[in-house]
Amino acid sequence: MRGTVYLRGRKCGRRSCACAAGGPRHPGLQLTVNLGGKSRSRYVRHGEREKVEGMVKAYQGLWQLVNALTEVNLELLNARPIKPIKRRKG
């Protein structure tokens, strides 16, 4: 999955908590994905962290393979062509 996982402070929703009165917020994981020109953000639950980070890492690994393949293909395109061997008749 293409995206970024990062820590973000958020309010918990309890009125009596310090975060509701402008105090320190609670750290939470957020996933941001840009898809079709639109940025989408989603809260990552504690149980989902490893799964989501694994999906992002798999995507990054795939792009490393694509870049390596592109490098090889570019080298092949830039290589001098091999002249065909002319065979004698007879």
trRosetta pair geometry for C-beta under 8 A, 3 or more apart (Angstrom, degrees):
i j d omega theta_ij theta_ji phi_ij phi_ji
1 33 7.1 -63 167 -102 101 130
1 52 7.4 -58 57 -155 143 65
1 55 4.0 26 12 143 109 114
1 56 5.7 -49 74 -75 86 56
1 58 7.6 58 10 61 61 99
1 59 5.4 -109 53 -38 25 137
2 33 6.2 106 94 -142 76 93
2 34 7.5 -67 124 52 117 71
2 35 7.7 141 73 -78 115 86
2 56 7.6 79 -139 -128 14 71
2 59 5.3 -160 -70 172 53 154
3 31 5.3 25 156 -176 142 93
3 32 6.0 165 -162 81 90 43
3 33 4.0 -46 -95 -84 108 83
3 34 8.0 161 -103 10 64 59
3 56 5.5 -93 66 -103 84 108
3 59 7.7 86 19 44 70 158
4 31 7.2 157 78 -152 43 51
4 32 5.1 -13 57 57 93 95
4 33 8.0 176 19 -74 63 47
4 56 7.4 112 -96 -141 23 143
5 29 6.0 -1 -173 -172 97 108
5 30 7.2 162 -151 80 51 43
5 31 5.4 -21 -96 -96 74 74
5 44 6.4 12 -136 -22 107 160
5 49 7.8 116 -171 -148 146 72
5 52 6.0 124 -87 123 134 114
5 53 5.6 -77 25 -89 162 80
5 56 6.0 -137 -13 -10 107 161
6 29 7.3 153 80 -149 25 63
6 30 5.8 -26 66 61 74 91
6 32 7.3 -10 20 5 108 109
7 27 5.2 -17 -166 -163 113 106
7 28 7.2 134 -153 69 62 29
7 29 6.3 -46 -97 -95 54 55
7 30 7.5 108 -146 14 9 88
8 27 7.5 131 67 -152 28 57
8 28 5.9 -40 69 70 76 79
8 29 7.5 96 21 -144 83 13
8 30 4.4 19 7 -11 130 131
9 24 7.4 -108 -142 -179 133 64
9 25 3.2 99 172 80 106 126
9 26 6.7 128 -154 59 65 31
9 27 6.2 -43 -93 -91 60 50
9 28 7.4 106 -132 20 15 82
10 19 7.9 39 115 179 38 148
10 25 5.7 136 39 173 16 121
10 26 5.8 -46 66 67 70 85
10 27 8.0 84 18 -150 79 11
10 28 4.7 -20 16 19 124 132
10 43 7.7 10 -53 -109 169 118
11 17 7.7 145 -163 87 78 130
11 19 4.8 170 -124 135 68 118
11 20 6.2 91 -154 -83 119 60
11 25 6.1 -71 -67 -130 51 101
11 26 7.4 103 -129 21 13 97
12 17 5.3 46 50 23 121 174
12 19 5.8 107 7 53 88 141
12 20 7.8 -75 50 -47 80 90
12 26 5.4 69 -60 -3 97 142
13 20 8.0 48 -173 -79 6 110
14 17 4.2 92 77 -18 104 110
14 20 6.7 -118 89 -33 54 130
15 20 5.5 180 -143 161 34 175
16 20 7.4 68 38 32 12 138
17 20 5.2 104 68 -5 79 100
17 21 7.9 -167 100 5 50 85
17 23 7.7 -133 143 55 71 123
18 21 5.9 -67 -156 45 44 102
18 23 3.2 -36 154 53 97 158
18 24 6.5 24 110 40 121 69
19 22 8.0 155 -169 20 31 5
19 23 5.5 -86 -76 70 34 86
19 24 6.6 -60 -88 91 81 42
19 25 4.9 90 -135 -111 116 55
19 26 6.1 -53 -66 -17 157 83
20 23 7.9 9 39 27 43 94
28 43 6.2 -24 155 -144 129 100
28 44 7.7 158 164 52 81 71
29 43 7.3 104 82 -168 63 57
29 44 3.9 -53 105 61 112 113
29 49 5.9 122 9 -105 170 98
29 52 7.8 145 139 72 135 145
30 41 5.9 -6 -178 -169 111 103
30 42 7.2 150 -160 76 64 37
30 43 6.2 -43 -105 -105 67 46
30 44 6.5 -165 -92 2 12 93
31 41 7.0 158 83 -154 50 52
31 42 5.0 -17 60 61 100 89
31 43 7.9 13 18 101 82 1
31 44 5.2 96 -26 -55 101 110
31 52 5.8 -106 -78 -174 137 139
31 56 7.9 -151 -134 -60 107 127
32 39 6.3 -6 -172 -172 101 99
32 40 7.2 161 -153 83 53 44
32 41 4.9 -16 -101 -100 77 82
33 39 7.4 157 84 -154 39 52
33 40 5.1 -18 64 61 88 95
33 41 7.8 174 22 -80 65 37
33 42 7.8 3 7 7 105 105
34 37 7.4 3 177 -125 93 10
34 38 7.1 171 -153 84 59 31
34 39 5.1 -28 -98 -96 78 68
34 40 7.6 164 -92 16 27 70
35 38 6.2 -30 70 63 64 80
35 40 6.2 -19 26 8 107 119
44 48 5.2 -135 -170 89 79 113
44 49 5.9 98 144 -90 121 62
44 52 5.2 -98 -131 26 128 164
45 48 4.6 83 58 7 82 110
45 49 7.7 -117 93 -36 46 72
46 49 6.3 -25 -163 -20 35 113
48 51 5.3 -70 -161 49 59 113
48 52 5.3 51 148 -22 93 111
49 52 6.2 -65 -145 39 22 104
49 53 6.1 14 163 -11 64 113
50 53 6.0 -59 -140 43 27 107
50 54 6.0 32 157 -23 63 110
51 54 5.7 -59 -151 35 25 114
51 55 6.6 26 152 -20 62 105
52 55 5.7 -51 -150 32 33 112
52 56 6.6 31 153 -16 65 104
53 56 5.7 -52 -147 38 35 111
53 57 6.2 35 153 -19 66 108
54 57 5.6 -55 -143 39 30 111
54 58 6.2 35 155 -23 65 104
55 58 5.7 -50 -146 32 30 113
55 59 6.6 32 153 -19 61 104
56 59 5.8 -54 -154 33 32 113
56 60 6.6 31 150 -18 65 105
57 60 5.6 -53 -149 36 34 112
57 61 6.4 37 152 -20 66 105
58 61 5.6 -53 -149 36 32 113
58 62 6.5 37 151 -23 64 102
59 62 5.6 -51 -151 31 32 114
59 63 6.7 30 152 -16 63 103
60 63 5.8 -54 -152 36 34 110
60 64 6.7 40 148 -23 64 100
61 64 5.5 -48 -152 29 36 115
61 65 6.8 37 150 -17 64 100
62 65 5.7 -54 -157 34 35 112
62 66 6.5 35 148 -19 67 104
63 66 5.3 -48 -143 36 39 114
63 67 6.2 41 155 -20 67 103
64 67 5.8 -53 -148 37 30 111
64 68 6.4 31 152 -19 63 105
65 68 5.7 -54 -147 36 32 110
65 69 6.3 31 155 -17 66 107
66 69 5.7 -55 -147 39 30 111
66 70 6.3 35 152 -22 64 106
67 70 5.5 -51 -147 34 32 115
67 71 6.5 38 152 -23 63 101
68 71 5.7 -50 -153 31 33 114
68 72 6.7 31 151 -16 64 103
69 72 5.8 -53 -150 36 34 110
69 73 6.3 32 154 -16 66 108
70 73 5.8 -56 -145 40 30 111
70 74 6.2 33 155 -21 65 107
71 74 5.8 -57 -148 35 28 111
71 75 6.5 28 153 -18 63 105
72 75 5.7 -55 -152 35 32 111
72 76 6.4 32 151 -19 65 105
73 76 5.5 -52 -148 35 34 113
73 77 6.4 33 153 -18 66 105
74 77 5.7 -53 -147 37 32 111
74 78 6.2 21 157 -10 66 111
75 78 5.9 -64 -143 45 29 104
75 79 6.4 46 153 -43 64 98
76 79 5.7 -40 -149 9 31 117
